[in-house]
Every structure is written in C-alpha cells, then in structure tokens.
Amino acid sequence: MSNSVASMTVDATAAAAVSYRSRFFLVMAIVLFLPVAVGFGPTFFLRPWSGAKDYLGGPFPVHLVIHGSVLSAWYLLFIVQTTLVAAHRVDLHRRLGVIGVGLAVAVVVASVVTIVRSVPRATILGLPAEVSLGIVLGDTAALVGFVAYVAGGVYLRRNAAAHKRLMLLAATVIVGPAFSTARPIGRALEPWFAGVRPCVPDCVHARSRGVRRRDAQTRSPCHAVRHRDVLRDSCRGGHRRVLD
C-alpha cells in the first residue's frame, strides 16, 4: 500500500513538473512575439492606418511584405505549438509540425532574399560599406543559427526536452531586429545604452520619420557618418537595422 502511494506521489510530481515546463515554453513564445508585434507594429502590422512608408519612399517592397508576413506566421505558429503541448494535445502538435518545417523553409528563403536586397538599399541610403557589411554578416549569422536550431529540433523531435529547447533557441536568435533603434523598443532602450553610438547615420533614422535633413553648409542631402567615425566607434553591435 505504501509503495502504491509513493508511486502515485512520484507520478503526480513528475506530471506537475512537465506541466510547469510546458507553460514555461508557452510563456516564452508569447514573450518573444511581443517585441515583434510592438517593434514592427507601427511600420508593418499597422501600416494601413499609420501611413508608414518604406525608407526609400513609397510603399513597402513586396519582398519585405513577404518577409514580415512569414516571420510573423512563424512566431504565431510557435505560440500555437506550445499551447497545444501545454494542453496535452501532442498529437495535433505533431501534425502541425509538418507545416512548421515548411514555414521554416519559407523563413530562410524570405530572409535570404531580404539580406541580398539590403545591399543595394544600403547604397541608396548612403550607408558606409562597413556598416552595410556588418548588417549583412549579422543577419546572416542569425539566419545560420536559426537553420541549425530548427534542423536540430526536427532531427531530435522524439526527444521532447531537446526539441522544445532547440525550437525556443530558433525563435530567439532571429528576434534581434525588433530591438533595433529604428524600432519603438530600441528607441526606448537607447538612453540606457547612451555610451554606444549607433552606426547608422542620423539622416537614415530621420527619413524613417518622414524627415529629410540637409547639411547646414552644403545644403545637400545629409551624408553618412564619416569613415573614421565608424571605425572609431566600432559599432559595438549597435547598428540600426533599417534595411529589413
């Protein structure tokens, strides 16, 4: 009798631990989506009402609309998947996993196109070559990490502990642009990192607000940060991702 009671107690404790971990991943999925919704809300999700325009003027390019839509769908599916696990609907979670793999492939394709297209956009915006290169390398590194984590999560899908952690890492590694100083959250956090000078020229950030500054001396469109300033500041990872 005592052994039976002890066994039931152990089972109940284990079930509670599993339930707690499931809720943790659900909460983390929501936490990761919030900065995406807030960061890109004014310029992407709410653009029909906010009147937001592309940094180069005019409507957003199709590849950016597709990129934003696919990434948003990824995070929403991540919330749905963690919700299903928390609700003990692992069977449905596995069925939707097939869609998740296809969506992950779409994320990679859309991101590659966005990274490639960011180079000519950077040239038009007047960003120094080293800043443009930093953005491309940073985004590429994040995308490589995403691919590695998703591939590992799919391969270890029968290992629940490893699978859920790898998928969480995949969602985390690509959330960085939502904290860019060209986004509301990044601007709110910028005073806390006042010692880190952004790499992107002020004129680029100004254009995102519909302002076209002119140099006081030359009366020409504002220019990028001088080459030596960029090298001196070394960016410290603080560049504004205005190209994606």
C-alpha positions as CSV (number, residue, x, y, z in Angstrom):
1,M,0.0,0.0,0.0
2,S,2.8,2.4,1.0
3,N,4.6,1.6,-2.3
4,S,1.5,2.4,-4.3
5,V,1.0,5.7,-2.5
6,A,4.7,6.6,-3.1
7,S,4.4,5.7,-6.7
8,M,1.3,7.9,-7.1
9,T,3.1,10.8,-5.4
10,V,6.1,10.5,-7.7
11,D,3.9,10.3,-10.8
12,A,2.0,13.4,-9.6
13,T,5.2,15.3,-9.0
14,A,6.6,14.3,-12.5
15,A,3.3,15.4,-14.1
16,A,3.4,18.7,-12.4
17,A,7.0,19.3,-13.5
18,V,6.1,18.5,-17.1
19,S,3.1,20.9,-16.9
20,Y,5.2,23.6,-15.5
21,R,7.8,23.3,-18.2
22,S,5.1,23.3,-20.9
23,R,3.7,26.5,-19.5
24,F,7.2,28.0,-19.4
25,F,7.7,27.5,-23.1
26,L,4.2,28.9,-23.9
27,V,5.1,32.0,-21.9
28,M,8.4,32.3,-23.6
29,A,6.7,32.0,-27.0
30,I,4.4,34.9,-26.2
31,V,7.3,36.9,-24.7
32,L,9.2,36.5,-27.9
33,F,6.3,37.6,-30.1
34,L,5.6,40.7,-28.1
35,P,8.7,42.7,-29.2
36,V,8.0,41.6,-32.7
37,A,4.4,43.0,-32.5
38,V,5.5,46.2,-30.8
39,G,8.7,46.7,-32.7
40,F,7.1,46.3,-36.2
41,G,3.6,47.3,-35.3
42,P,3.7,51.0,-36.5
43,T,5.7,50.2,-39.7
44,F,4.3,46.8,-40.7
45,F,1.2,45.5,-38.9
46,L,-0.5,48.9,-38.6
47,R,0.9,50.5,-41.8
48,P,-2.6,50.8,-43.4
49,W,-3.6,53.1,-40.5
50,S,-0.2,54.6,-39.5
51,G,0.6,55.6,-43.1
52,A,4.1,54.2,-42.7
53,K,6.2,54.3,-45.9
54,D,9.3,52.5,-47.0
55,Y,12.6,54.1,-46.0
56,L,13.3,54.8,-49.7
57,G,9.8,56.3,-50.1
58,G,6.6,54.8,-51.5
59,P,5.0,51.5,-50.5
60,F,6.9,48.7,-49.0
61,P,8.7,46.4,-51.5
62,V,6.9,43.0,-52.0
63,H,9.9,41.1,-50.6
64,L,9.7,43.0,-47.3
65,V,6.0,42.3,-47.0
66,I,6.5,38.6,-47.6
67,H,9.4,38.6,-45.2
68,G,7.4,40.2,-42.4
69,S,4.4,38.0,-43.0
70,V,6.4,34.8,-43.0
71,L,8.3,35.7,-39.8
72,S,5.0,36.7,-38.1
73,A,3.5,33.4,-39.1
74,W,6.5,31.6,-37.6
75,Y,6.1,33.2,-34.2
76,L,2.3,32.7,-34.2
77,L,2.7,29.0,-35.1
78,F,5.3,28.8,-32.3
79,I,2.7,30.1,-29.8
80,V,0.1,27.6,-31.2
81,Q,2.5,24.7,-30.9
82,T,3.5,25.5,-27.3
83,T,-0.2,26.0,-26.5
84,L,-1.0,22.5,-27.8
85,V,1.7,20.9,-25.8
86,A,0.6,22.7,-22.6
87,A,-3.0,21.5,-23.4
88,H,-1.6,17.9,-23.8
89,R,-2.6,17.8,-27.5
90,V,0.8,16.4,-28.6
91,D,-0.9,14.5,-31.5
92,L,-2.1,17.8,-33.1
93,H,1.2,19.4,-32.3
94,R,3.0,16.7,-34.3
95,R,0.6,17.2,-37.3
96,L,1.2,20.9,-37.3
97,G,4.9,20.3,-37.1
98,V,4.9,19.5,-40.8
99,I,3.6,22.9,-41.5
100,G,6.2,24.3,-39.2
101,V,9.0,22.7,-41.3
102,G,7.6,24.3,-44.5
103,L,7.2,27.6,-42.7
104,A,10.8,27.4,-41.5
105,V,12.0,26.9,-45.1
106,A,9.9,29.9,-46.1
107,V,11.6,32.0,-43.4
108,V,15.0,31.0,-44.7
109,V,14.1,31.8,-48.3
110,A,12.5,35.2,-47.5
111,S,15.4,36.1,-45.2
112,V,18.0,35.3,-47.8
113,V,16.2,37.5,-50.4
114,T,15.9,40.3,-47.8
115,I,19.6,40.1,-47.0
116,V,20.6,40.2,-50.6
117,R,18.3,43.1,-51.4
118,S,19.6,45.0,-48.4
119,V,22.9,45.7,-50.2
120,P,21.6,48.0,-52.9
121,R,19.1,49.6,-50.5
122,A,22.1,50.4,-48.2
123,T,23.9,52.0,-51.1
124,I,20.9,54.2,-51.9
125,L,20.6,55.2,-48.2
126,G,24.2,56.2,-48.2
127,L,25.4,53.8,-45.5
128,P,29.2,53.2,-45.3
129,A,30.3,49.9,-46.8
130,E,31.5,48.6,-43.4
131,V,28.1,49.3,-41.8
132,S,26.3,47.5,-44.7
133,L,28.7,44.6,-44.4
134,G,28.1,44.4,-40.6
135,I,24.3,44.3,-41.1
136,V,24.6,41.6,-43.8
137,L,27.0,39.5,-41.7
138,G,24.9,39.9,-38.5
139,D,21.7,38.9,-40.2
140,T,23.4,36.0,-42.0
141,A,24.8,34.7,-38.7
142,A,21.4,34.9,-37.1
143,L,19.9,33.0,-40.1
144,V,22.5,30.3,-39.9
145,G,21.8,29.9,-36.2
146,F,18.0,29.7,-37.0
147,V,18.7,26.9,-39.6
148,A,20.9,25.0,-37.2
149,Y,18.4,25.1,-34.3
150,V,15.4,24.2,-36.4
151,A,17.3,21.4,-38.1
152,G,18.4,20.1,-34.7
153,G,14.9,20.4,-33.3
154,V,13.4,18.4,-36.2
155,Y,16.1,15.8,-36.0
156,L,15.5,15.4,-32.3
157,R,11.7,15.7,-32.4
158,R,11.3,12.4,-30.5
159,N,13.4,13.9,-27.7
160,A,10.9,16.3,-26.2
161,A,13.4,18.0,-23.9
162,A,15.9,18.7,-26.6
163,H,13.3,19.5,-29.3
164,K,11.5,22.2,-27.3
165,R,14.7,23.9,-26.3
166,L,16.1,24.0,-29.8
167,M,12.9,25.4,-31.2
168,L,12.9,28.1,-28.5
169,L,16.5,29.0,-29.4
170,A,15.5,29.2,-33.1
171,A,12.8,31.7,-32.2
172,T,15.1,33.7,-30.0
173,V,18.1,34.0,-32.4
174,I,16.1,35.9,-35.1
175,V,14.2,38.3,-32.8
176,G,17.1,40.9,-32.7
177,P,15.8,43.3,-35.3
178,A,12.7,44.0,-33.2
179,F,15.1,45.7,-30.7
180,S,16.8,47.9,-33.3
181,T,17.0,51.6,-32.5
182,A,14.9,52.2,-35.6
183,R,12.0,50.5,-33.7
184,P,10.0,51.7,-30.7
185,I,11.6,49.3,-28.2
186,G,15.1,50.1,-29.4
187,R,14.4,53.8,-29.1
188,A,13.0,53.4,-25.6
189,L,16.1,51.4,-24.6
190,E,18.6,53.7,-26.3
191,P,19.1,56.1,-23.3
192,W,20.2,53.1,-21.3
193,F,23.0,52.5,-23.8
194,A,23.9,56.1,-24.4
195,G,27.6,55.2,-24.5
196,V,27.1,53.0,-27.5
197,R,26.9,55.2,-30.6
198,P,24.7,53.8,-33.4
199,C,26.4,53.1,-36.7
200,V,23.6,54.2,-38.9
201,P,23.6,57.9,-39.9
202,D,21.1,60.2,-38.3
203,C,19.8,61.1,-41.7
204,V,18.7,57.5,-42.3
205,H,16.8,57.4,-39.0
206,A,15.3,60.8,-39.8
207,R,14.0,59.5,-43.1
208,S,12.2,56.8,-41.3
209,R,10.2,59.6,-39.6
210,G,9.5,61.3,-42.9
211,V,12.2,64.0,-42.4
212,R,14.8,64.9,-44.9
213,R,17.6,66.8,-43.3
214,R,20.0,69.0,-45.1
215,D,23.6,69.8,-44.3
216,A,23.9,73.3,-42.9
217,Q,26.9,74.1,-45.0
218,T,26.4,72.3,-48.3
219,R,22.6,72.4,-48.4
220,S,22.8,69.0,-49.9
221,P,21.1,65.8,-48.6
222,C,22.7,64.7,-45.3
223,H,25.6,62.3,-45.6
224,A,26.6,59.2,-43.9
225,V,28.8,59.0,-40.8
226,R,32.4,59.6,-41.7
227,H,34.5,56.5,-42.3
228,R,36.9,57.2,-39.3
229,D,33.9,57.8,-37.0
230,V,32.5,54.4,-37.9
231,L,35.9,52.7,-37.3
232,R,36.4,54.5,-34.1
233,D,33.0,53.7,-32.6
234,S,33.3,50.1,-34.0
235,C,29.5,50.0,-33.6
236,R,29.6,47.6,-30.6
237,G,26.8,45.7,-32.3
238,G,24.5,48.8,-32.1
239,H,23.7,49.4,-35.7
240,R,20.1,50.1,-36.7
241,R,18.6,47.5,-38.9
242,V,16.7,49.8,-41.2
243,L,17.0,47.6,-44.3
244,D,14.8,44.7,-43.3
